[in-house]
Amino acid sequence: MEEKKKHLWPVIKYAGAFIAFMIGSGFASGQEIMQFFTSYGLWGVGGALISMFLFSWSGAVFTGHGYDHKDDLDFKPFRYYCGKVLGIFFEWFIPIFLFCVVVVMISGAGATINQYFGLPNWVGSTAMAVLATLAVLLGLQKLIDIIGCLGPFTILFTMIIAIYTLVTRGGALANVNETIQNVETNPAASSWWIAGMLYVAYNATGSVPFLNGMGAGANSKREVKLGAIIGGVLLMLAGICVSLAMLCDIENTAAMEIPILYLAEFISPVFGTIFSIVIIGEIFSTAAPMLWVTANKFGKEGTTKHKIIIVVLGIIALVGGQLPFSDLVGIIYPYTGYMGIAFLAIVAVRCYIIDRKKA
């Protein structure tokens, strides 16, 4: 029993870190789920199942390769998957993209504080920029320990909100595909199955440096891969429940910047307050490691140069985070997703054709 517990905790921690990195303000607020899944009505569930499979597969691949190359101090995952030319492109594109996501996270913090507490957006965005900057200064392993606890906690709260909504108002799903025709939504792609791939594509592609680092720091390849697989399944199970819950009141949730917070307030004002804090925690758990990835591209961790870069990037992200949250989600994520689909296809070719031929 003690031996099982010894191996169970690292799996939980890795699954939690995977969820925390992926979830961020877009998921926890419901805005990503709205655009990528809920906008398609009940067909969005099919898109979420596609995302579930791709999240688990890509998470296992990236953490596994990180573990395999843990002793290679000069291992460059994008060049390994894509070759030198494309690899160098992704090495620069991904940190820039992730920095754009940090801006989205900081904007999301401002939107959350504004919607629930009525404070100006800059209050929440400033607080988040400062917290993320300070956390990144601690280093990657400390960061994993911190955010690994936040992922499962957020999944639990979102599931409570979603299940409560489905139990009390689930009857509205019977006619939801007709209802949604009269509601203005902002779908991320032309069809539900493309949206399901896009959602993973921009998330998974941006996660490569972080998941690679997580795998390299693991004591067991099996534990870190299993953690990523479980994290992918739990993430999208919650996504399906949240999407269905928002469909129960699509006329109102589609108009909200933070739709899931709107649903939380139906349970009780106290629960709404608690969940607003949970969202802020998840925004932090995505913003901080993405800021780390960006800073790590321009300087070696632990050096004075690296610390200065972290602070400078934190200030720039704060300035960019004053832009509207939902607009940022709708612009940055879908377009990057198309590039991410191409990258995942290249990874699949590398893993199942090139590597097998070499073996």
C-alpha positions as CSV (number, residue, x, y, z in Angstrom):
1,M,0.0,0.0,0.0
2,E,2.8,2.4,0.9
3,E,4.5,1.6,-2.4
4,K,1.4,2.4,-4.3
5,K,1.0,5.7,-2.5
6,K,4.6,6.5,-3.2
7,H,3.9,6.2,-7.0
8,L,0.4,7.7,-6.9
9,W,1.3,11.1,-5.6
10,P,3.8,12.0,-8.5
11,V,1.1,10.9,-11.0
12,I,-1.4,13.2,-9.4
13,K,1.1,16.0,-9.2
14,Y,2.0,15.7,-12.9
15,A,-1.7,15.4,-13.9
16,G,-2.4,18.5,-11.9
17,A,0.5,20.4,-13.4
18,F,-0.7,19.4,-16.9
19,I,-4.2,20.6,-16.2
20,A,-3.0,23.8,-14.5
21,F,-0.8,24.7,-17.5
22,M,-3.6,24.0,-20.1
23,I,-6.6,25.4,-18.2
24,G,-5.8,29.1,-17.6
25,S,-8.3,31.9,-17.7
26,G,-9.8,30.9,-21.1
27,F,-11.0,27.5,-19.8
28,A,-11.7,28.4,-16.2
29,S,-13.8,31.4,-17.2
30,G,-15.7,29.4,-19.8
31,Q,-14.7,31.7,-22.6
32,E,-12.6,29.1,-24.5
33,I,-15.2,26.4,-24.0
34,M,-17.8,28.8,-25.3
35,Q,-15.9,29.6,-28.5
36,F,-14.5,26.2,-29.2
37,F,-17.3,23.8,-28.1
38,T,-20.5,25.4,-26.8
39,S,-21.0,27.5,-30.0
40,Y,-21.7,24.3,-31.9
41,G,-24.5,23.2,-29.7
42,L,-24.5,19.5,-28.8
43,W,-22.0,18.8,-31.6
44,G,-19.5,20.5,-29.4
45,V,-19.3,17.3,-27.3
46,G,-17.8,15.5,-30.3
47,G,-15.2,18.2,-30.7
48,A,-14.3,17.9,-27.0
49,L,-13.8,14.1,-27.3
50,I,-11.4,14.8,-30.2
51,S,-9.6,17.2,-27.9
52,M,-9.5,14.6,-25.1
53,F,-7.7,12.1,-27.2
54,L,-5.2,14.6,-28.7
55,F,-4.4,16.1,-25.3
56,S,-3.6,12.7,-23.7
57,W,-1.6,11.6,-26.7
58,S,0.5,14.7,-27.1
59,G,1.0,15.1,-23.4
60,A,2.4,11.5,-23.2
61,V,4.7,12.1,-26.2
62,F,6.2,15.4,-25.0
63,T,6.8,14.3,-21.4
64,G,8.1,11.0,-22.5
65,H,10.7,12.5,-24.9
66,G,11.6,15.0,-22.2
67,Y,12.4,12.1,-19.9
68,D,14.3,10.2,-22.6
69,H,16.6,13.2,-23.2
70,K,16.9,14.4,-19.6
71,D,20.7,14.0,-19.7
72,D,21.0,15.8,-23.0
73,L,21.6,19.4,-21.8
74,D,21.4,20.7,-25.4
75,F,18.2,18.8,-26.4
76,K,16.0,21.0,-28.6
77,P,12.6,19.4,-28.9
78,F,11.3,21.4,-31.9
79,R,14.4,20.6,-34.0
80,Y,14.0,16.9,-32.9
81,Y,10.4,16.8,-34.2
82,C,10.6,19.2,-37.2
83,G,14.2,19.3,-38.4
84,K,16.6,22.3,-38.3
85,V,14.7,24.9,-40.4
86,L,11.2,24.4,-39.1
87,G,12.6,23.6,-35.6
88,I,14.3,27.0,-35.4
89,F,11.1,28.7,-36.6
90,F,9.1,27.0,-33.8
91,E,11.8,27.7,-31.2
92,W,11.2,31.4,-31.7
93,F,7.5,31.4,-32.6
94,I,6.3,29.4,-29.6
95,P,7.8,31.7,-26.9
96,I,6.4,34.7,-28.7
97,F,3.0,33.0,-28.9
98,L,3.1,32.0,-25.2
99,F,3.9,35.5,-24.3
100,C,0.8,36.6,-26.1
101,V,-1.1,34.0,-24.0
102,V,0.4,35.5,-20.9
103,V,-1.1,38.8,-22.0
104,V,-4.5,37.0,-22.4
105,M,-4.2,35.6,-18.9
106,I,-3.5,39.0,-17.4
107,S,-6.4,40.5,-19.3
108,G,-8.6,37.6,-18.0
109,A,-7.6,38.4,-14.4
110,G,-8.7,42.0,-14.9
111,A,-12.0,40.9,-16.5
112,T,-12.7,38.5,-13.6
113,I,-12.1,41.1,-10.9
114,N,-14.1,43.6,-12.8
115,Q,-17.1,41.3,-13.4
116,Y,-17.4,40.0,-9.9
117,F,-16.0,42.6,-7.6
118,G,-16.6,45.7,-9.7
119,L,-13.0,46.9,-9.5
120,P,-11.3,48.5,-12.5
121,N,-9.7,46.0,-14.9
122,W,-6.2,47.3,-14.2
123,V,-6.4,46.2,-10.5
124,G,-6.7,42.5,-11.3
125,S,-4.3,42.6,-14.3
126,T,-1.6,44.4,-12.2
127,A,-1.9,41.9,-9.3
128,M,-1.7,39.0,-11.7
129,A,1.4,40.4,-13.5
130,V,3.2,40.9,-10.2
131,L,2.3,37.4,-8.9
132,A,3.3,35.6,-12.1
133,T,6.6,37.5,-12.2
134,L,7.5,36.7,-8.6
135,A,6.6,33.0,-9.1
136,V,8.8,32.7,-12.2
137,L,11.7,34.1,-10.4
138,L,11.6,31.0,-8.1
139,G,12.4,28.6,-11.0
140,L,10.6,25.8,-12.9
141,Q,10.6,23.0,-10.2
142,K,9.2,25.3,-7.6
143,L,6.6,26.4,-10.1
144,I,5.5,22.8,-10.8
145,D,5.1,22.1,-7.1
146,I,2.9,25.3,-6.7
147,I,0.6,24.8,-9.8
148,G,0.4,21.0,-9.5
149,C,-2.1,21.5,-6.6
150,L,-4.2,24.1,-8.4
151,G,-5.3,22.0,-11.4
152,P,-7.4,19.3,-9.7
153,F,-8.8,21.9,-7.4
154,T,-10.2,23.9,-10.3
155,I,-11.5,20.8,-12.1
156,L,-13.4,20.0,-8.9
157,F,-15.0,23.4,-8.7
158,T,-15.9,23.6,-12.4
159,M,-17.5,20.1,-12.2
160,I,-19.6,21.1,-9.2
161,I,-20.9,24.2,-11.1
162,A,-21.6,22.2,-14.3
163,I,-23.3,19.3,-12.6
164,Y,-25.5,21.6,-10.4
165,T,-26.5,23.5,-13.6
166,L,-27.3,20.3,-15.5
167,V,-29.3,18.8,-12.6
168,T,-31.4,22.0,-12.0
169,R,-31.7,23.3,-15.6
170,G,-30.7,20.4,-17.9
171,G,-34.2,20.2,-19.5
172,A,-33.2,23.2,-21.7
173,L,-30.8,20.9,-23.6
174,A,-33.7,19.2,-25.3
175,N,-34.2,22.1,-27.7
176,V,-30.8,23.7,-27.5
177,N,-29.8,23.2,-31.2
178,E,-32.8,25.2,-32.2
179,T,-32.3,27.8,-29.4
180,I,-28.7,28.4,-30.4
181,Q,-29.7,29.4,-33.9
182,N,-31.1,32.6,-32.5
183,V,-28.1,33.4,-30.3
184,E,-25.1,35.4,-31.4
185,T,-22.0,33.3,-30.7
186,N,-18.4,33.5,-31.8
187,P,-17.3,30.0,-33.0
188,A,-13.6,29.4,-33.3
189,A,-13.8,27.5,-36.6
190,S,-16.1,26.6,-39.4
191,S,-17.0,23.2,-37.9
192,W,-17.0,21.4,-34.5
193,W,-14.4,18.8,-35.4
194,I,-11.9,21.4,-36.7
195,A,-12.5,23.4,-33.5
196,G,-11.7,20.2,-31.4
197,M,-8.4,19.9,-33.2
198,L,-7.6,23.6,-33.0
199,Y,-8.2,23.7,-29.3
200,V,-5.5,21.1,-28.7
201,A,-3.2,22.3,-31.4
202,Y,-2.5,25.8,-29.9
203,N,-2.4,24.5,-26.4
204,A,-0.3,21.4,-27.0
205,T,2.2,23.2,-29.3
206,G,2.7,25.9,-26.8
207,S,3.2,23.4,-24.0
208,V,6.1,21.5,-25.6
209,P,8.9,23.4,-23.7
210,F,7.0,23.1,-20.4
211,L,6.1,19.4,-20.8
212,N,9.5,18.6,-22.0
213,G,11.0,20.2,-18.8
214,M,8.4,18.4,-16.7
215,G,9.5,15.1,-18.2
216,A,13.2,15.8,-17.8
217,G,12.7,16.6,-14.1
218,A,10.7,13.4,-13.4
219,N,12.0,10.3,-11.6
220,S,9.9,7.9,-13.6
221,K,8.9,8.0,-17.3
222,R,5.8,5.9,-16.6
223,E,4.6,8.3,-13.9
224,V,5.0,11.5,-15.9
225,K,3.4,10.0,-19.0
226,L,0.5,8.6,-17.0
227,G,0.0,11.9,-15.3
228,A,-0.2,13.7,-18.7
229,I,-2.7,11.1,-20.0
230,I,-5.0,11.4,-16.9
231,G,-4.6,15.2,-17.0
232,G,-5.9,15.2,-20.7
233,V,-8.9,13.0,-19.9
234,L,-9.9,15.0,-16.7
235,L,-9.4,18.3,-18.5
236,M,-11.9,17.5,-21.3
237,L,-14.4,15.6,-19.1
238,A,-14.7,18.9,-17.2
239,G,-14.8,20.7,-20.6
240,I,-17.8,18.6,-21.8
241,C,-19.7,19.2,-18.5
242,V,-19.0,23.0,-18.6
243,S,-20.1,23.2,-22.3
244,L,-23.4,21.4,-21.6
245,A,-24.0,23.5,-18.6
246,M,-23.5,26.7,-20.6
247,L,-25.9,25.4,-23.2
248,C,-28.6,25.2,-20.5
249,D,-28.7,29.0,-20.5
250,I,-27.1,29.9,-23.8
251,E,-29.0,33.1,-24.3
252,N,-27.2,34.6,-21.2
253,T,-23.9,32.8,-21.1
254,A,-23.0,33.6,-24.7
255,A,-23.1,37.3,-23.8
256,M,-20.8,37.0,-20.7
257,E,-17.1,37.7,-20.6
258,I,-16.8,35.1,-17.8
259,P,-19.8,32.8,-18.4
260,I,-19.0,30.1,-15.9
261,L,-18.8,32.7,-13.1
262,Y,-22.3,33.7,-14.1
263,L,-23.4,30.1,-13.6
264,A,-21.5,29.9,-10.3
265,E,-23.6,32.8,-8.9
266,F,-26.8,30.7,-9.5
267,I,-25.6,28.3,-6.8
268,S,-25.0,31.0,-4.3
269,P,-23.3,34.4,-4.1
270,V,-20.7,32.9,-1.7
271,F,-19.9,30.1,-4.2
272,G,-19.5,32.7,-6.9
273,T,-17.0,34.6,-4.7
274,I,-15.0,31.4,-4.0
275,F,-15.0,30.5,-7.7
276,S,-13.8,33.9,-8.8
277,I,-10.8,33.3,-6.6
278,V,-10.3,29.8,-8.1
279,I,-10.3,31.4,-11.6
280,I,-7.7,33.8,-10.5
281,G,-5.6,30.9,-9.2
282,E,-5.8,29.2,-12.6
283,I,-5.0,32.3,-14.5
284,F,-1.8,32.4,-12.4
285,S,-1.1,28.7,-12.9
286,T,-1.0,29.3,-16.7
287,A,0.5,32.8,-16.9
288,A,3.5,31.9,-14.7
289,P,4.9,28.8,-16.5
290,M,4.3,30.5,-19.9
291,L,6.2,33.5,-18.7
292,W,9.0,31.1,-17.6
293,V,9.1,29.5,-21.1
294,T,9.4,32.9,-22.8
295,A,12.0,34.2,-20.4
296,N,13.9,30.9,-20.7
297,K,14.3,31.5,-24.5
298,F,16.3,34.7,-23.9
299,G,18.3,33.7,-20.9
300,K,19.5,30.8,-18.7
301,E,17.5,30.1,-15.6
302,G,19.1,31.4,-12.4
303,T,21.3,34.1,-14.0
304,T,20.9,37.8,-13.4
305,K,20.1,38.3,-17.1
306,H,17.2,35.8,-16.8
307,K,15.7,37.6,-13.8
308,I,15.9,41.0,-15.5
309,I,14.2,39.5,-18.6
310,I,11.4,38.1,-16.4
311,V,10.7,41.5,-14.9
312,V,10.8,43.3,-18.2
313,L,8.4,40.7,-19.8
314,G,6.1,41.0,-16.8
315,I,5.8,44.8,-17.4
316,I,5.2,44.4,-21.1
317,A,2.5,41.8,-20.5
318,L,0.8,44.1,-18.0
319,V,0.6,46.8,-20.6
320,G,-0.8,44.4,-23.3
321,G,-3.2,42.9,-20.7
322,Q,-5.3,46.1,-20.7
323,L,-6.9,44.9,-24.0
324,P,-10.4,43.3,-23.9
325,F,-10.2,39.6,-22.8
326,S,-12.8,38.0,-25.2
327,D,-11.3,39.8,-28.2
328,L,-7.8,38.5,-27.3
329,V,-9.1,34.9,-27.0
330,G,-10.9,35.1,-30.4
331,I,-7.8,36.5,-32.2
332,I,-4.8,34.9,-30.7
333,Y,-5.9,31.3,-30.2
334,P,-7.7,30.1,-33.4
335,Y,-5.1,31.4,-35.9
336,T,-2.2,29.8,-33.9
337,G,-4.2,26.6,-33.7
338,Y,-4.0,26.0,-37.5
339,M,-0.2,26.2,-37.3
340,G,-0.4,23.8,-34.3
341,I,-2.3,21.2,-36.3
342,A,0.6,21.1,-38.8
343,F,3.0,20.7,-36.0
344,L,1.1,17.8,-34.4
345,A,1.0,16.1,-37.8
346,I,4.8,16.4,-38.0
347,V,5.2,15.0,-34.5
348,A,3.0,12.0,-35.4
349,V,5.2,11.3,-38.5
350,R,8.3,11.6,-36.4
351,C,7.0,9.2,-33.7
352,Y,5.3,6.6,-35.8
353,I,7.2,6.5,-39.1
354,I,10.7,8.0,-38.8
355,D,11.5,6.7,-35.2
356,R,10.1,3.3,-36.0
357,K,12.1,3.0,-39.2
358,K,15.3,3.9,-37.2
359,A,14.4,1.3,-34.5
